[in-house]
């Protein structure tokens, strides 16, 4: 029998634990001496490095659809704090340093949050969709990932998936962040906007970098382990290509997923774990 966390045994302690972790996070960031991106440029930088879009309303199990409409409100608030930010050489992009607080007081509504392996209602829910979009776009740039987390479980079946499984970035108000550092001599910029159907994003730059990047998935499968539980596994690689010659410079393993599946999977899709 798995031992429960103290906050699982006594949920009343969760707010206190969250406040404690936020304080520790701020102290840790201060000690590390990050130089965070804080400058915004109204005009778009001239070169588009990558673009992507993500469907706003999607089927997520039997969750209340109203939570997804609330999510759109939350995304609009967060985007207003990030849109057109520039990441200068030597600077670090931090989601929470830009967004600040995602509390009810700040205008955020209840959405879907994932906690302790379960989907539930929570203020500020749905911001992980923005984290996923940002991280996927950043993977197609030279920016170095400093901090990025992913859930250890797969909560819902795919719904119109267009990118490899496990290439997202989970977020938690002021605690679990997405950080990337610009170690280049190029200035980058984030451009974000919404319409009624999608959230759109672009990574732009002051000039083209020397390489282009593509992200590929290999060895995707649903595997049943000796404990009888099903896990979703894959490997994600980053291909680095010389922009001038078109030659492959490197192929790097950047993510290896092994996530507990929280929904039913057809038997014919499952293999026994090696």
Secondary structure, DSSP 4 states (H G I P E B T S, - for coil): -PPPPHHHH-GGGHHHHHHHHHHHHHHHHHHHT--B---B-SSPPSEEEEEEEEESS---TT--HHHHHHHHHHHHHHHHHHTTBEE-TT-EEEHHHHH---STTTT--EEEEEETTEEEEEETTTTHHHHHHHHHHHTTSSPEEEE----SEE-S--SS--S-TT-----BTTTB--EEE--SSS-EEEEEEE-SSEEEEEEEESS--SEEEEEEEEEEEEEE-TTS-EEEEEEEEEEEEETTT--EEEEEEEEEEEEEE-S---GGGEEE--
